[in-house]
Amino acid sequence: MTDTGSTPNKKLGQEARELNDADVFLDLDESLDDIPAAPTSNIYTRTGKAAPTEVLPAASTEPSKDATLDDEPIKIVAGEPQTPSTPEPAPAADTKDTKGVKTESLATVSAGAAAPTSALSPEEPVAEDNVEPAAPAAQPVSLDRGTMDFGVMILRVVLGAVLTFTVLGTFFQLGTNEGLAALQDQLQQAGHAQAAALSIAVPTMQLAAGVFLLLGLITPLAATVAVAVTGFTALDAVAGTVSPFNWDPAAWLAVVLLGMALAVQFTGPGVIGIDYGRSWARRPLASSWLGAAVGLAVAGLLWWFL
C-alpha cells in the first residue's frame, strides 16, 4: 500500500489543526479584552478620595474663522416646519480587522463637555456679607439689692423687739404691766368665753414670734404667728368702734403692728439674718401668700370662737 493517498489527508488535517489553533487564539484574545483593566493605585484611590480634575473653559459658540463653507445648507420646503437637519450618526467603526486582530479606538473628549466637578471641586469660601453677627451673651443678673436688706432688717428687728419686750413685761409684771391676771380680766370684759386659755396662748405665741423675728430664723413661720397674734389684738381693740377716728392709741398701735407683720411676711427676712441661705430670704413667693392667709384666718377664728 502506497502513501500517495495519505499525503493529501495529512495536509488537510494539518490545515484543520492550524485553523482550530487560530480560532482558539482569537477566542482567548476576545476573553482577555473583556477583562476590565485593574484600577491604577495612587494616593487618591488608597484614601478613598476623588482626584482633583481640571475644569476646562466651555467651547465657544461663535463660528471659527477656520470653518469651511462646505457645510450642507439647510433646505427650506414650503408648507413644512423649518427644522435644522441633524447629521446622521456615523456607523461604529469595526474593532476587528479581517485577520481577527482587534484594533483599539481612542476616545475623544469634547472641550465643552467637561465632567461635573461640583462634588470634586474644593469648597468655596462662604461670603461673610450675609452672615449675621452673633447675639451678645446674656449679662448675669446682678444680686446687688442696695440698702433694701438693711431696711428689711430694721423692720423685722423692730417688730420682733416690740413683741418680745411687751410679752416679757406681761409674763414677769415688768414696769407698769399687771401680769397675766390683768390680761385675763381684760379678755373677759371683751366678751371672750375662754379668757383663761387665751391669756396663756396669745402671750406664748407672741413671745415665740418675737424671738424668731429678732434672729431672722424660720422667718415665714414666725411672721405667720406674728400676723395671727397682732391680728387678734387688732380685732379685739377695734371691735366696738367702726370709725377709725374714734380709735384710741392702743388700737392704732395694734393695727400698725399687724401691718408690720404682714410686711415682713411678704418681704422676707433679708440677707442679714440666720435665714441668709434660704430662698425666702431673697425672693419669697408662695410661702408669703400662704403664711399671710393662715395668720389672718387663725386670728379671726381665735377672736370669733374664743
C-alpha positions as CSV (number, residue, x, y, z in Angstrom):
1,M,0.0,0.0,0.0
2,T,1.4,3.4,-1.1
3,D,1.5,6.7,0.8
4,T,0.1,8.8,-2.2
5,G,-3.4,8.7,-0.8
6,S,-2.5,9.5,2.8
7,T,-0.5,12.6,1.9
8,P,-3.5,14.9,1.0
9,N,-5.2,13.7,4.1
10,K,-2.3,14.7,6.3
11,K,-2.2,18.1,4.7
12,L,-5.9,18.6,5.2
13,G,-5.6,17.5,8.9
14,Q,-2.7,19.9,9.4
15,E,-4.6,22.8,7.9
16,A,-7.6,22.0,10.1
17,R,-5.5,22.0,13.2
18,E,-3.9,25.3,12.3
19,L,-7.4,26.8,11.8
20,N,-8.5,25.4,15.1
21,D,-5.5,26.9,16.8
22,A,-6.2,30.3,15.2
23,D,-9.8,30.2,16.5
24,V,-8.6,29.4,20.0
25,F,-6.2,32.3,19.9
26,L,-8.9,34.6,18.7
27,D,-11.3,33.5,21.4
28,L,-8.6,33.9,24.1
29,D,-7.8,37.4,22.8
30,E,-11.5,38.3,23.0
31,S,-11.9,37.0,26.5
32,L,-8.8,38.9,27.6
33,D,-10.1,42.1,26.1
34,D,-13.3,41.7,28.1
35,I,-11.5,41.6,31.5
36,P,-11.6,45.1,33.0
37,A,-8.3,46.8,33.5
38,A,-7.0,46.9,37.0
39,P,-7.5,50.3,38.6
40,T,-4.4,52.4,38.9
41,S,-3.3,52.6,42.5
42,N,-2.5,56.1,43.7
43,I,-2.9,58.2,46.8
44,Y,-6.5,59.1,45.9
45,T,-7.7,55.5,45.4
46,R,-6.0,54.3,48.5
47,T,-7.6,57.1,50.7
48,G,-11.0,56.8,49.0
49,K,-11.0,60.5,47.9
50,A,-11.7,61.9,44.5
51,A,-8.8,63.1,42.4
52,P,-8.9,66.8,41.5
53,T,-10.0,67.5,38.0
54,E,-9.1,70.4,35.7
55,V,-12.1,72.4,34.6
56,L,-11.7,73.5,31.0
57,P,-13.5,76.6,29.6
58,A,-16.6,76.0,27.7
59,A,-16.4,75.8,23.9
60,S,-17.1,79.0,22.1
61,T,-20.4,79.1,20.3
62,E,-19.2,81.6,17.7
63,P,-18.2,80.2,14.3
64,S,-14.5,79.6,13.9
65,K,-12.5,81.5,11.3
66,D,-11.1,78.3,10.1
67,A,-14.6,76.8,9.5
68,T,-15.1,75.9,5.9
69,L,-18.1,76.8,3.8
70,D,-18.6,73.3,2.6
71,D,-21.3,72.6,5.3
72,E,-24.5,71.3,4.0
73,P,-27.0,74.1,3.6
74,I,-30.4,73.9,5.4
75,K,-33.2,73.1,2.9
76,I,-36.4,75.0,3.3
77,V,-39.6,73.4,1.9
78,A,-42.8,75.4,1.7
79,G,-45.6,74.2,3.9
80,E,-43.3,72.2,6.2
81,P,-41.8,73.3,9.6
82,Q,-38.3,74.6,9.3
83,T,-36.2,72.3,11.4
84,P,-32.5,72.1,11.0
85,S,-31.3,68.9,9.6
86,T,-29.2,66.8,12.0
87,P,-26.4,64.7,10.7
88,E,-26.9,61.0,10.9
89,P,-24.6,59.3,13.4
90,A,-21.6,57.7,11.8
91,P,-21.5,54.0,11.8
92,A,-19.5,52.4,14.5
93,A,-16.1,51.5,13.4
94,D,-15.3,47.8,13.3
95,T,-12.9,46.9,16.1
96,K,-11.6,43.9,14.3
97,D,-9.8,43.7,11.0
98,T,-10.2,40.9,8.5
99,K,-7.5,38.9,10.1
100,G,-9.1,38.9,13.5
101,V,-6.7,41.3,15.1
102,K,-8.6,43.7,17.4
103,T,-7.8,47.4,17.0
104,E,-8.1,49.9,19.8
105,S,-10.1,53.1,19.2
106,L,-9.1,56.4,21.0
107,A,-11.9,58.1,22.9
108,T,-12.1,61.8,22.3
109,V,-13.4,64.2,24.9
110,S,-15.1,67.4,23.8
111,A,-13.7,70.7,25.3
112,G,-17.2,72.0,26.2
113,A,-18.5,68.8,27.7
114,A,-16.4,68.6,30.8
115,A,-17.4,66.3,33.7
116,P,-19.3,67.9,36.5
117,T,-16.9,68.9,39.3
118,S,-19.3,70.4,41.9
119,A,-18.7,67.5,44.2
120,L,-15.0,67.3,43.5
121,S,-14.1,70.9,43.4
122,P,-12.8,72.4,46.7
123,E,-15.3,74.2,48.9
124,E,-15.8,77.8,48.0
125,P,-15.4,80.3,50.9
126,V,-18.7,81.5,52.3
127,A,-19.4,85.2,51.7
128,E,-19.2,87.0,55.0
129,D,-21.6,89.8,53.9
130,N,-24.7,87.7,54.6
131,V,-23.5,86.3,57.9
132,E,-25.4,87.9,60.8
133,P,-23.4,88.9,63.9
134,A,-23.7,86.6,66.9
135,A,-26.0,87.8,69.6
136,P,-24.3,89.2,72.6
137,A,-24.1,86.9,75.6
138,A,-26.6,87.5,78.3
139,Q,-25.3,89.5,81.1
140,P,-25.7,87.9,84.6
141,V,-28.3,89.4,86.7
142,S,-26.8,91.5,89.5
143,L,-27.8,90.4,93.0
144,D,-26.9,93.7,94.5
145,R,-30.0,94.9,96.4
146,G,-28.5,98.1,97.7
147,T,-29.9,99.1,101.1
148,M,-33.1,97.0,100.8
149,D,-31.8,94.2,103.0
150,F,-30.8,96.8,105.7
151,G,-34.3,98.3,105.6
152,V,-36.0,94.9,105.8
153,M,-33.7,94.0,108.8
154,I,-34.8,97.2,110.6
155,L,-38.5,96.4,110.0
156,R,-38.0,92.8,111.2
157,V,-36.0,93.7,114.3
158,V,-38.3,96.5,115.4
159,L,-41.4,94.2,115.1
160,G,-39.6,91.4,116.9
161,A,-38.4,93.7,119.7
162,V,-41.8,95.2,120.3
163,L,-43.5,91.8,120.5
164,T,-40.7,90.3,122.7
165,F,-40.4,93.1,125.3
166,T,-44.2,93.6,125.6
167,V,-44.8,90.0,126.3
168,L,-41.9,89.7,128.7
169,G,-43.4,92.6,130.7
170,T,-46.7,90.7,130.8
171,F,-45.2,87.4,131.9
172,F,-43.0,88.9,134.6
173,Q,-45.0,92.0,135.5
174,L,-42.2,94.4,134.5
175,G,-42.8,98.1,134.6
176,T,-46.5,99.1,134.7
177,N,-47.7,95.7,133.4
178,E,-50.1,93.9,135.8
179,G,-49.3,90.4,134.5
180,L,-51.4,87.6,133.2
181,A,-54.2,88.1,135.7
182,A,-54.9,91.6,134.3
183,L,-54.8,90.3,130.7
184,Q,-57.4,87.6,131.6
185,D,-59.7,90.2,133.1
186,Q,-59.4,92.4,130.0
187,L,-60.3,89.4,127.8
188,Q,-63.3,88.6,129.9
189,Q,-64.5,92.2,129.7
190,A,-64.2,92.0,125.9
191,G,-66.6,89.0,125.9
192,H,-64.3,86.1,125.3
193,A,-65.6,82.8,126.9
194,Q,-62.2,81.2,127.0
195,A,-60.3,84.1,128.5
196,A,-58.1,81.9,130.7
197,A,-56.8,79.9,127.8
198,L,-56.4,83.0,125.6
199,S,-54.4,84.7,128.4
200,I,-51.8,81.9,128.1
201,A,-51.9,81.1,124.4
202,V,-51.7,84.6,123.0
203,P,-48.6,85.7,125.0
204,T,-46.8,82.4,124.3
205,M,-47.4,82.8,120.6
206,Q,-46.3,86.4,120.8
207,L,-43.0,85.5,122.6
208,A,-42.1,82.8,120.0
209,A,-42.8,85.1,117.1
210,G,-40.8,88.0,118.6
211,V,-37.7,85.9,119.3
212,F,-37.5,84.2,115.9
213,L,-38.1,87.5,114.1
214,L,-35.2,89.1,116.1
215,L,-32.9,86.2,115.0
216,G,-34.2,86.1,111.4
217,L,-34.8,82.3,111.8
218,I,-37.6,80.4,110.1
219,T,-39.0,83.9,109.3
220,P,-42.0,82.7,107.2
221,L,-43.4,80.7,110.1
222,A,-42.5,83.4,112.7
223,A,-44.2,86.0,110.6
224,T,-47.3,83.9,110.3
225,V,-47.6,83.6,114.1
226,A,-47.0,87.3,114.4
227,V,-49.8,88.0,111.9
228,A,-52.1,85.8,114.0
229,V,-51.2,87.5,117.3
230,T,-51.3,91.1,116.1
231,G,-54.5,90.3,114.1
232,F,-56.3,89.0,117.2
233,T,-55.1,92.1,119.2
234,A,-56.2,94.5,116.5
235,L,-59.7,92.9,116.2
236,D,-60.1,93.0,119.9
237,A,-59.0,96.7,120.0
238,V,-61.3,98.0,117.2
239,A,-64.3,95.7,117.8
240,G,-66.6,98.2,119.4
241,T,-65.6,101.2,117.2
242,V,-66.4,101.4,113.4
243,S,-64.9,104.8,112.6
244,P,-61.1,104.9,112.7
245,F,-61.3,108.4,114.0
246,N,-62.6,107.1,117.3
247,W,-59.7,104.6,117.8
248,D,-57.5,105.2,120.8
249,P,-53.7,105.0,120.6
250,A,-53.7,101.3,121.7
251,A,-56.0,100.4,118.8
252,W,-53.7,102.2,116.3
253,L,-50.7,100.5,117.8
254,A,-52.3,97.1,117.3
255,V,-53.2,98.0,113.6
256,V,-49.6,99.2,113.0
257,L,-48.1,96.0,114.4
258,L,-50.4,94.0,112.2
259,G,-49.3,95.9,109.1
260,M,-45.6,95.4,110.1
261,A,-46.2,91.7,110.5
262,L,-47.8,91.4,107.0
263,A,-44.9,93.5,105.5
264,V,-42.3,91.1,107.0
265,Q,-44.3,88.1,105.7
266,F,-44.2,89.4,102.1
267,T,-40.6,90.9,102.1
268,G,-38.9,88.0,103.9
269,P,-36.1,88.4,106.5
270,G,-33.5,89.8,104.0
271,V,-29.9,88.6,103.8
272,I,-29.0,89.9,107.2
273,G,-30.1,87.1,109.4
274,I,-29.8,83.4,110.1
275,D,-32.0,82.6,107.1
276,Y,-29.4,84.1,104.7
277,G,-29.0,80.9,102.6
278,R,-32.8,80.3,102.3
279,S,-34.7,81.1,99.1
280,W,-37.3,83.1,101.1
281,A,-34.6,85.4,102.3
282,R,-34.2,86.9,98.8
283,R,-37.4,86.2,96.9
284,P,-40.3,84.8,98.9
285,L,-43.2,83.7,96.6
286,A,-46.0,81.2,97.5
287,S,-45.0,80.9,101.1
288,S,-45.7,84.6,101.8
289,W,-49.3,84.3,100.5
290,L,-49.9,81.1,102.3
291,G,-48.5,82.4,105.6
292,A,-50.5,85.7,105.4
293,A,-53.7,83.8,104.7
294,V,-53.1,81.3,107.5
295,G,-52.2,84.0,110.0
296,L,-55.3,86.1,109.3
297,A,-57.5,83.0,109.4
298,V,-56.2,82.0,112.8
299,A,-56.6,85.5,114.2
300,G,-60.3,85.5,113.0
301,L,-61.0,82.1,114.5
302,L,-59.4,82.9,117.8
303,W,-61.4,86.2,118.1
304,W,-64.7,84.7,117.0
305,F,-64.9,81.4,118.7
306,L,-62.8,82.0,121.9
